[in-house]
Every structure is written in structure tokens, then in C-alpha cells.
């Protein structure tokens, strides 16, 4: 009998990397720390190079696919999902602005990781990106909208293949090396004496975001209950099997069958549920947006960076669009958002690594929030555009 290979998920590997980084940062000599600092320097250069390609490779096919869809129901669902995503982002920013100043000690900055006393890499390998992030975003939107209007699909197939390549790079190269990269970050922070302040903030942020996820779902189903004139808590309770399935699978796509069944039990017509739930598994990421905004705000507060409302308003609006392109791999949403974290909020490599670690630490909860919220959107779409409404319009 062949022995089954034990596969450790991404989240346990990242937690292990953080713990090992903290533990070994106290015992490893400076020369050993410099080895991992060297690796981190090369890996961060690769991330800088690949981020514009991630944007082009993922955003172009996503916008093209949505643009080629037909019908008022598609447009209504997309706008509703985008509105829900924006709401979650502004809810996260507003709550974080009020709560985080009381939880975060701003006396310790992430910039200490790169100060003069920190170990330097043995060598560096510059990998200049082919284009900057804003150029990639504008190019992706232009090509995506252009492909949606073309009769020919030859170029669309090219970008579909390019998307598969980029998704494979994320899945095969970036995600497997990510724990080592995060290990190096925490090893370096421990060596420079900044790690405990960061870890305390991590725990506080995770607690706040978990409570925000619950609040968001209550608000989403309150809005849906108001529209359909039904008890929102009963509607939400009926979606709990989808919530707990997503906690285990960490995948919106894998949870679709359960989400679909529970949505139908909430009274949504089969045709609407069959259309909205698979679509929203891709385009509705309220939970993910909430996490990214909260984590970004907290890390910016720690570093004393400007975090005014207008800056985050632009970031949230762009993030809502970028979330559509999130690939179906663990941590895919945060990988798709790295470009605008850098271009709009000014995140460097260390801040991006901490964002990834924070995001993946709560990946299950964000996915569960996403898929459960899909049911509220289906209720509203069914109320306004379901079979009953279509028959009334025909009369």
C-alpha cells in the first residue's frame, strides 16, 4: 500500500514560519540572518516584477468575461455585488479609524526592519518590472473592455492562457515560497527587536476583523430582509451550512453546491439562484475587501503613514474592481490586490509580506463571509428580477 502524502495547508505553514522566525531570531547569528535577508531581497524583487503581470493576466480575462455577458440580471447583479463590496470596505475603514488608534502602539514602526542596524543582504538581484502598476491597471481595463466588444475571440484565448500561466506562477512559485519569505521577515524583525509589537497588533486586528465579519453579514441580511419583508436572522441562520463549509474548504467555488442549496431554501427561485451564486462566487468578495482594508489601515497607522478618507476611498473603489480578478487559490485576493497596495497606499515589500500573512491567517473567515453574503444578493436579485417579476412585465 502506498503511503498517503501528508499535505500541510498554507495557513499552518505560515503560522509555523512566524513561530520559527520569532524563535530562531533570538539564537541565529547575524551571518545566518543575512542569508534569509538575501533571499527576501531577491523574492521581493520578483514580486515587484510579477505584480504588473498579475494585474494584466487576471484582470483582462475577468473584465472580458463579465462584459460579454448579456441581460439586465447580469448588470444588476454585478452592480449589487460591487456596491456590497464598497460598503464592506468603507465599513472596515470607518470602524478601524475609530477602534485601531486605541489598540495600536505607534511607537514601533516597520521601518525599523530596514534601518541601518538591521542585517544587510550578501548581494541583490535587481529585477525591474516591465511596467509600473498604474500602467498595468489602465492597460488591463482597456484590453478587458476592448475584448468584451470584439466579435473574434482569438486574442481572448491568448489572455485566457496568460491567466492560466499567472495563476500557475502564484500557485506553484509564490505561495510555496511565501512561508519562507515570511519566516525571513519575522526572523529579521526578531533580530531588530520589533517582533512583539507586531504580533500583539496582529492578534488585536484579527479579533476586530472577526467581529466586523459578523456585523457585515447581519447588515447584509438586514438589507435583504427589508427588501423581501422577511426575518433577516432566519434568512442568515439558514445560510450557516454554507458558512461552515467555507470555513473548512477555504474556497468559494468548492462551497457553491451548499450555498446554492441553502439559497433555494431561503425561497430564491432556482433559475436566479443558479445564475447569481456561481457568479457571486467570483465577483462578490465583501469579506475579503473588509480584511484587506482593515489590515492595510492598521499597518499604515503603525508606520505613521497618511491614511485619510480620500486616499482610502480611491483605494476601496479600485479594490472592489480588482477583487473580480482574484484567482481561485488560497490567498488569491490578497495577491491580486498587491498592485494597488503598492501604487495607491505606498506599501513596500515588508508591509506587503505582513499583509499577506495577516490576510491568510483569516482566509477561512473571509471566504465564509463572502459566500454567505452571496445569499443576500440572490434574495434581492430574485425580488426585483425573478420569474414572478418577468411574468408581470410580460403582461
N, C-alpha and C positions, 0 to 999 in steps of 0.2 A: 504493500500500500504506500502511495506517495504521501509524504508529509505535506500538510497544508501550510503555505507560507503565511506567517503572521504579518498582517499589514497594519501599521500604526498610522492613524489618521493625521491630517495636517495640524489640527489643533493640539493633540497630545505632543507632537514633535516640537511645536512652537513653545508650549509650556515647558517641556524638557530643556529646550535651548535656553530659555530665560533662566531657569533654575541653575543649569550648568554654568551659564555665563556669570551669574552672581556668585556661585560657589568658587569657581576657578579664578575669578578676577582677584580673589584675595591671596591666591597661592602661586599663580603662574608668574614667572619672571618677565621683565619688560620685553626681552627679546622674543619670547613666545607670543606675547600680546601683539607685538608688531607683525607677526605672521598673519594673524587674523585681521589686523588693521589693513594689511596689504591686500588680502582677499576682498575685504569690504570695499576698498577703494576701486578695485577692478570691477566688482559686481555693481557698484553704484554707477560707474561709467557705462556699463552695459545697460542698466535700467534707463539711464538718460538717453542712450541711443535707441532703445526699443520702444519707449513711451510714445513718440510720434507715430511709429508704425502700428502700435496697438490701437491708437485712435483711428487711423485710416483703415486698418484691417477690420475693425469691429463696427465702427460707426457707419461706414459706407453701405455694407450689406443690410444693416438693421434699418436704416432710413429708407433704403430702396425697397425692402420688403413691405414696410408699412405703407409707403407711398403707392405701391402697386395694388394695394387692397382697394376694394370698391364698396360703396354703400355708406349710408348715414350712420348705421350702427357702429362701423369701424371708427369713423371720425369721432362720434360721441364717446365711445369707449376710450379712445386714445386721449382725448381732451380731459375726460374724467380722471383717468389714471395719472396724467401729468399734473392735474390740479391737486389730486390727493398727495402726490409726491412732493409738490411745492409746499403744501400745507404742513406735511411732516417736517420738512426742512426748516420752515420758519418757526414751528412749534419747538423744535430742538434748539434753535438759536435763541429764541426768547427765554426758554427755561434755563438754558445754560448761562445766559447773560445774568440772570438773577441768582442762580444757585452756585455756579462754579467759583465766583470770587470768594465765597465763604469756605470752599473746600480745598482750593489750590494755593499752595505756597509758592509765590512768585520769586522767592529769594534764590531758588536754584534754577538755572537755565540750561537748556540742552546745548547751548553754545559752549558750555564747559567741556563737552566731549571733544571738541576740536580746538581747544585752546593750546597755548604754547607748551604746557606741561604734559599734554596727552601724547602717547606714543605715536610716532610717525611711521608711515609705511616704508618698507625697504625700497620699493620702486612703484611707479604708477604707469598705467597704460591708458593714455587718452583715447577715447572712442567718440569722436564728435558725431552728434546726431545729423541725419540727412536734412532735417528741417526743424524749426522751433515748434513749440506746442501749439501756439495760436495759428500758425500756418497750417499745421496738420488738421486742426479743428475746422478752419474755413474750407480747406480742400475736401475734407470728409463730407461736410454738409453740402458743398457744391456738387460733388460727384454723386452723393446719395440721392439728392433731389433730381439731378440730371438723369441718372439711371432709371429712376421711377417713371420718367416720362418717355423713355426710349421704347420703341417697338421691338428692337432687337435685344436679345439677352446675352449676346456674346461677351460683352465687357462685364456684365453682371456675373457670369460664370467665372471669369477671371478673379473678380473680387471675392466671390464665394470660396474659391480655392485659397486665396490670400488670407481670408479669415480663418480657414482651417489651419493654415501654417502658423499664424499668430497664436491661435488657441493652443496648438501643439507646443509652441515655444513656452507659453505660460504654464501648460500642464507638465511638460517634460523637463524644462530647464529652470524656469524661475521658481515655481512652487517647491520642487525638491531642494533647491539651494537656499530657499528663503530661511529655513531654520538655522542654517549655518551663518547666514548673514545677520540674523537677529541675535544669535549667540555672540557674534563678534561685537555687535552694538552694546549688549549688556556687559560683556567682558570688559570693554573699554570704559563704560560708564562706572563699573565697579572699581576699576583701576584708578579712575579720576575722582572717586568718592561721591558720585551723583546718583547712584542707582536707587537708594532707598527712597529718596524724594519722588523719583519717577514711579516706583512700584506702588507707593501709597496713593498717588494720583490715579494710577491705573485702577485700583480697587474701588475708589470713590466714583470714578467715571462709569465703570461697569454697573455699579449699583443704581446710579441715576438713570442710565440708559435703559436698564431693565424696567424700571418703573415707568419711564416715558413710553416704552413699547405698549405696556398695558393701557396707559392713558390714551394712546393713539387709537388702539383698537376699540376702546369704549366710545371715543368720539366718532370714529368712522361708522360704527353700528348705530350710534345715536342718530347720526345724519340719515343713514339708510332707513332706520325705523321711523323717523319723522316723515320720510318720503312715502313709504309703503304703509304707514299707520299701523305698525306692529311693535310689540315689546322688543327693544333692542337687545336686552340681556338674554332673552330666549333665543334670538337670532344668533347672537355671539356664542352662546353655550352650545348650540347645535353644530358650530364650526370647530369645536375643540378637538375632535378626532384629527382634523387636518392640521391643527396647530401642533399636536404632539407627534404626528407623523413627520412633519417638517423638522421638529427638534431632533428626531433620530436620523433622518436621511440627509439633512443639510442641503436639500435640493428642491427647488420649486417644481421642476419638471417631474421628479420622481413622486411628488405628492399630488400631482394633477388628478389621478383617479379618485383619491379620497376627497380632495377639495370639490371635485365635480359632483360626487355623490351627496356630500353634505349641503352643497349649494342647492341641489334639487330638493332636498328635504326641507329647505327653507322656503320652498314654494316657487323657486325660479323655474321658468319653463325650460324644457330640455334643449330646445334649439338655442336659446340665449345662453344658458349655462355652457353648452358645448362650444359656443363661439368665444365667450368672454373669458372663461377660466384659462384655457390654453394661451390666449393672447396676453392676459394679465400676468401669467407666469413669466413672461418676457419683459413687458413694458411697465409693470407696476411694482416698484421697489421702495415703498414708503419706509419700511423698517430699515432697509439698507441706507437710505438717504438720511434718516434720523441718526443712525450711528455715525456716519461719516461726518455730518455737520457737528455733532456733539464732540467727537474726538478731535476734530480739527480746531474747534473753538478752545477746547481745554489746552491743547498743546500750544496754541498761539498765546494764550494767557500766560502759560508757564514761561514762554520766551520773551514776554513783553512786547509782542508784535501787535500792530494795529488790528482791531477786529470790529470795526464799526459796522453799522447795519447795512449801509450801501454796498460795502465790499462783499459782505456775505449774501446780500440779495442777488448780486450778479453771479456769485459762486453757486448759490442754490438753483437759480434758473438754468445755468449751464449744466449743473449736476443732474437735474431732472432729465435733460436730454441725453446726457452721457450714460445714464443708468440703463437706457434702452439697449445699449451695446454691450452690457455686461455678459461675458461668456458664461456658459453653464458649468463652471468648475468652482470648487470651494474658494472663496475669496475673489471671485471674478469681478464683483462690483468694485472692490477697492482697487484692483489692478486697472480697471477701465477709468477710474477717477484720478489716477496719479497725475495725469497730464494737467488737469485744471487745478489740482492741489499745488502744483509747481508754478503754473503760469499766472493764476489769479491770486492765490494766497501766499506764494513765495516759499513753499516748503522745500527744504534741502533734503539730501539723501537720508540723514539721520532721522529727521522728522517723518519722512515717508516710511521708513522702516518701523518706527513706533506706531504710525497709523495702521500699517498692515498688521502688526502684532495685536493692537487693540481691537481692530475690526474682526480678525479671525477668532479672537478669544470669545466673541459674542456672535459668531456666524450663525449658529443654530437659532438663536433668539430672533435675529433679524430675518432669517428665512421664514420662520414660523409667523412672524408679524406680516411679512409680505403676502404669503399665501392665504392667511386668514382674512386679511383685508380685501383680497380678491373677491370674496363672497359678498362683501358690502357693495362693491362696484357692480357686481352681477345683479343684485337686488334693484339698484337704481336704474340700470340699463333695462332690465325687464319691465319695470314700472312704466318707463317712458316709451320704450321701443319694442316691447314684447309682442307676441302673437295677437293678444287682445287689442292692442293699440293699432296694429296693422289692419285688422279686420274693420275697426271703426273708421280708419282713414279710407278704406276701400268703399265704404258706404257713402 
